[in-house]
Amino acid sequence: MNSAFVTIIMAAGKGKRMESDLPKVLHLLGGRPLIHHVIDLARSVGSNRIILIIGYKQEMVRESTQHLDVELVVQRQQLGTGDAVKSCEHVLEGYSGNVLVLSGDVPLMKPSTVRNARMLHEQSNAAATVFTFKPDDPAGYGRIVRGDNDRLLRIVEQKDANQEEMEIDEVNAGIYFFNKELMYRALEEVNNENASGEYYLTDTISVLAGWGEWLTPFLVDDPVEVTGVNTIQQLSQLEKEFNVRKSK
């Protein structure tokens, strides 16, 4: 695993459920903004470029990250995760390696987990590797639909899932490795004909599967690693977990 790769971090959202005007990624965990923890992770696993997608109160995020050697790309409108990644296409022109996509509000992922996923992604020559997990309650998460030989077929957002899909207990963690060229080619096929009217990055999975590309689900054993922050209560829970890890 000597090849360098690029990391894209989603950091454009407001985080309405945080009930705060502060951009979600600037809320503190262990005395540091959430986004700083995610940037640390990206750097520790070997990213040679780190691109932050910013939007809501972008100047605050710029100021918070200006000393961290990251590139900034502005998502002009909040049109979904697919649109967010597409907004980075121009800065990745000429690059043809792998892309790690991280969420700016998922601060406790272990570097060893990302390295293991990367190894699987590269050894299987996958078009995409999707981090998955099995929460106690899968409500609200996109469901992972597997086919023969555990091959990943598609990810169905809960708003668009039928009853059978709703009963699936394995869900999307919102973290991925992609082959950059295939990811952007698949995004050209993605539309916003869904319950949210957004362009989902997850829809590239069914596009790639339809092309016969190999897609790998990577099950993360500890759900805490892929837990995102959507509410102050969740942030408080992760603060406790952060302190437990720190004390070990």
C-alpha positions as a printed NumPy array, in Angstrom:
array([[  0.   ,   0.   ,   0.   ],
       [  2.542,   2.533,  -1.104],
       [  0.312,   4.495,  -3.468],
       [ -0.781,   7.879,  -2.154],
       [ -4.452,   8.793,  -2.245],
       [ -6.694,  11.821,  -1.885],
       [ -9.21 ,  12.355,   0.914],
       [-12.432,  14.345,   0.509],
       [-14.127,  15.417,   3.754],
       [-17.783,  16.471,   3.815],
       [-17.969,  19.631,   5.913],
       [-20.587,  21.823,   4.229],
       [-23.674,  21.252,   6.364],
       [-25.245,  23.347,   9.088],
       [-26.463,  20.463,  11.222],
       [-30.029,  21.641,  11.88 ],
       [-30.619,  19.145,  14.689],
       [-27.695,  20.59 ,  16.684],
       [-29.984,  23.592,  17.401],
       [-27.033,  25.937,  16.996],
       [-25.87 ,  28.486,  14.42 ],
       [-22.333,  27.085,  14.631],
       [-21.396,  24.841,  11.677],
       [-21.727,  21.267,  12.892],
       [-18.095,  20.379,  12.194],
       [-16.896,  23.182,  14.5  ],
       [-18.558,  21.804,  17.631],
       [-15.927,  20.672,  20.106],
       [-14.918,  17.16 ,  21.098],
       [-12.092,  16.865,  23.606],
       [-11.589,  20.619,  23.308],
       [-11.03 ,  20.546,  19.52 ],
       [-13.442,  20.99 ,  16.581],
       [-14.853,  17.756,  15.164],
       [-13.312,  18.531,  11.776],
       [ -9.809,  18.647,  13.283],
       [-10.154,  15.041,  14.474],
       [-11.211,  13.96 ,  10.974],
       [ -8.332,  15.828,   9.318],
       [ -5.937,  14.138,  11.761],
       [ -7.345,  10.767,  10.712],
       [ -6.953,  11.525,   7.001],
       [ -3.348,  12.555,   7.502],
       [ -2.482,   9.579,   9.73 ],
       [ -3.629,   7.02 ,   7.145],
       [ -1.475,   8.409,   4.338],
       [ -3.505,  10.992,   2.398],
       [ -1.268,  13.183,   0.287],
       [ -4.078,  15.707,  -0.315],
       [ -7.002,  16.562,   1.946],
       [ -9.946,  18.435,   0.411],
       [-12.678,  19.923,   2.614],
       [-16.069,  20.588,   1.084],
       [-17.429,  23.677,   2.822],
       [-20.674,  25.609,   2.536],
       [-22.601,  26.811,   5.583],
       [-20.737,  29.696,   7.282],
       [-17.72 ,  28.747,   5.219],
       [-15.567,  31.592,   6.546],
       [-15.7  ,  30.119,  10.045],
       [-14.578,  26.726,   8.754],
       [-11.837,  28.387,   6.665],
       [-10.528,  30.196,   9.708],
       [-10.598,  27.075,  11.882],
       [ -8.658,  24.976,   9.353],
       [ -6.337,  27.537,   7.731],
       [ -3.232,  26.19 ,   9.518],
       [ -3.942,  22.519,   8.728],
       [ -2.708,  22.298,   5.117],
       [ -6.042,  21.413,   3.543],
       [ -7.657,  22.46 ,   0.259],
       [-11.119,  24.006,   0.354],
       [-13.912,  23.532,  -2.173],
       [-17.24 ,  25.351,  -1.808],
       [-20.529,  23.513,  -2.35 ],
       [-22.698,  26.403,  -3.528],
       [-26.043,  24.737,  -2.788],
       [-26.882,  21.851,  -0.476],
       [-27.975,  19.429,  -3.212],
       [-26.786,  16.198,  -1.603],
       [-23.635,  14.148,  -1.117],
       [-23.298,  13.349,  -4.819],
       [-23.352,  17.046,  -5.67 ],
       [-20.815,  17.732,  -2.904],
       [-18.304,  15.252,  -4.309],
       [-18.974,  16.458,  -7.851],
       [-17.97 ,  19.967,  -6.766],
       [-14.421,  18.63 ,  -6.227],
       [-14.038,  17.214,  -9.726],
       [-12.203,  20.237, -11.136],
       [ -9.487,  20.14 ,  -8.448],
       [ -8.899,  16.433,  -9.07 ],
       [ -8.318,  16.801, -12.799],
       [ -5.299,  14.737, -13.794],
       [ -5.478,  12.526, -10.708],
       [ -6.435,   8.885, -11.308],
       [ -5.907,   7.065,  -8.004],
       [ -8.205,   6.206,  -5.107],
       [-10.325,   8.652,  -3.119],
       [-11.264,   8.272,   0.546],
       [-14.536,  10.038,   1.394],
       [-14.987,  10.948,   5.066],
       [-17.721,  12.742,   7.01 ],
       [-16.617,  15.794,   8.956],
       [-18.85 ,  14.829,  11.882],
       [-17.493,  11.283,  12.442],
       [-14.531,  11.899,  14.779],
       [-13.663,   8.551,  16.404],
       [-12.662,   6.316,  13.479],
       [ -9.436,   4.43 ,  14.222],
       [ -6.621,   4.718,  11.657],
       [ -6.187,   0.918,  11.722],
       [ -9.789,   0.487,  10.55 ],
       [ -9.225,   2.785,   7.572],
       [ -5.961,   1.031,   6.707],
       [ -7.692,  -2.368,   6.754],
       [-10.459,  -1.057,   4.484],
       [ -7.9  ,   0.404,   2.122],
       [ -6.058,  -2.916,   1.954],
       [ -9.304,  -4.723,   1.109],
       [-10.196,  -2.073,  -1.486],
       [ -6.847,  -2.349,  -3.242],
       [ -6.498,  -6.138,  -3.036],
       [ -9.986,  -6.712,  -4.436],
       [ -9.465,  -4.05 ,  -7.136],
       [-12.88 ,  -2.676,  -6.181],
       [-14.535,   0.267,  -7.864],
       [-15.817,   1.201,  -4.407],
       [-15.51 ,  -0.022,  -0.831],
       [-18.312,   1.02 ,   1.503],
       [-17.869,   1.129,   5.283],
       [-20.876,  -0.523,   6.921],
       [-21.994,  -1.326,  10.462],
       [-24.854,  -2.913,  12.416],
       [-26.352,  -0.442,  14.896],
       [-28.791,  -1.404,  17.64 ],
       [-31.385,   0.637,  15.754],
       [-30.914,   1.017,  11.976],
       [-33.601,   3.723,  11.709],
       [-32.523,   6.636,   9.553],
       [-29.609,   4.883,   7.845],
       [-29.232,   3.706,   4.255],
       [-29.583,  -0.082,   4.064],
       [-26.876,  -2.284,   2.524],
       [-28.253,  -4.686,  -0.089],
       [-25.938,  -7.614,  -0.798],
       [-26.182, -10.186,  -3.563],
       [-24.443, -13.48 ,  -4.297],
       [-21.054, -14.015,  -2.592],
       [-21.838, -11.022,  -0.342],
       [-21.26 ,  -8.7  ,  -3.26 ],
       [-22.611,  -5.203,  -2.678],
       [-25.494,  -4.407,  -5.019],
       [-26.888,  -1.094,  -3.831],
       [-27.519,   1.22 ,  -0.887],
       [-31.126,   2.222,  -0.282],
       [-31.824,   5.378,   1.708],
       [-34.485,   4.809,   4.357],
       [-36.888,   7.304,   2.764],
       [-36.801,   5.224,  -0.43 ],
       [-36.704,   1.707,   1.123],
       [-39.49 ,  -0.873,   0.802],
       [-40.6  ,  -3.034,   3.754],
       [-38.16 ,  -5.86 ,   2.998],
       [-35.231,  -3.438,   2.713],
       [-36.231,  -1.716,   5.958],
       [-35.63 ,  -5.001,   7.805],
       [-31.949,  -5.147,   6.776],
       [-29.748,  -4.583,   9.85 ],
       [-26.517,  -3.656,   8.019],
       [-26.319,   0.039,   7.166],
       [-24.118,   2.552,   5.368],
       [-21.604,   4.43 ,   7.532],
       [-21.168,   7.201,   4.948],
       [-17.446,   6.526,   4.531],
       [-15.985,   5.118,   1.307],
       [-12.965,   4.342,  -0.815],
       [-13.586,   4.938,  -4.526],
       [-11.669,   4.553,  -7.742],
       [-11.724,   8.253,  -8.678],
       [-12.336,   7.816, -12.41 ],
       [-15.202,   5.349, -11.936],
       [-16.763,   7.448,  -9.162],
       [-17.053,  10.53 , -11.376],
       [-18.219,   8.541, -14.373],
       [-20.956,   6.985, -12.217],
       [-21.967,  10.386, -10.815],
       [-22.846,  11.442, -14.372],
       [-25.613,   8.795, -14.252],
       [-27.046,   9.845, -10.871],
       [-30.292,  11.841, -10.762],
       [-32.3  ,  13.415,  -7.95 ],
       [-35.509,  11.451,  -8.469],
       [-35.9  ,  10.378,  -4.845],
       [-37.794,  11.344,  -1.704],
       [-35.287,  14.094,  -0.812],
       [-34.794,  15.54 ,  -4.3  ],
       [-31.023,  15.259,  -3.77 ],
       [-28.115,  13.72 ,  -5.639],
       [-26.935,  10.813,  -3.474],
       [-23.328,   9.639,  -3.629],
       [-24.755,   6.258,  -2.587],
       [-26.565,   5.974,  -5.938],
       [-23.2  ,   5.496,  -7.646],
       [-23.128,   2.02 ,  -6.08 ],
       [-26.076,   0.677,  -8.085],
       [-24.693,   2.371, -11.215],
       [-21.299,   0.685, -10.752],
       [-22.956,  -2.654,  -9.944],
       [-24.942,  -2.359, -13.17 ],
       [-21.688,  -1.944, -15.064],
       [-20.401,  -5.185, -13.549],
       [-17.803,  -3.465, -11.348],
       [-16.728,  -5.158,  -8.119],
       [-18.021,  -3.427,  -4.974],
       [-16.873,  -4.34 ,  -1.483],
       [-18.763,  -3.859,   1.791],
       [-16.394,  -3.396,   4.76 ],
       [-18.138,  -4.171,   8.057],
       [-16.838,  -2.08 ,  10.983],
       [-17.196,  -4.107,  14.19 ],
       [-17.461,  -1.191,  16.634],
       [-20.367,   1.153,  15.769],
       [-18.813,   3.927,  17.892],
       [-16.087,   4.36 ,  15.273],
       [-18.596,   5.367,  12.623],
       [-21.033,   7.263,  14.815],
       [-21.755,  10.734,  13.509],
       [-22.856,  13.774,  15.469],
       [-26.368,  14.965,  14.67 ],
       [-27.504,  16.23 ,  18.078],
       [-25.935,  17.71 ,  21.211],
       [-26.896,  14.469,  22.987],
       [-24.881,  12.396,  20.501],
       [-21.939,  14.757,  20.923],
       [-22.142,  14.284,  24.683],
       [-22.096,  10.488,  24.269],
       [-19.052,  10.645,  21.983],
       [-17.296,  12.94 ,  24.467],
       [-17.646,  10.177,  27.073],
       [-16.273,   7.608,  24.633],
       [-13.425,   9.955,  23.703],
       [-12.47 ,  10.319,  27.372],
       [-12.579,   6.55 ,  27.899],
       [-10.201,   6.021,  24.973],
       [ -7.937,   8.786,  26.176],
       [ -7.642,   7.192,  29.625],
       [ -6.557,   3.797,  28.23 ]])
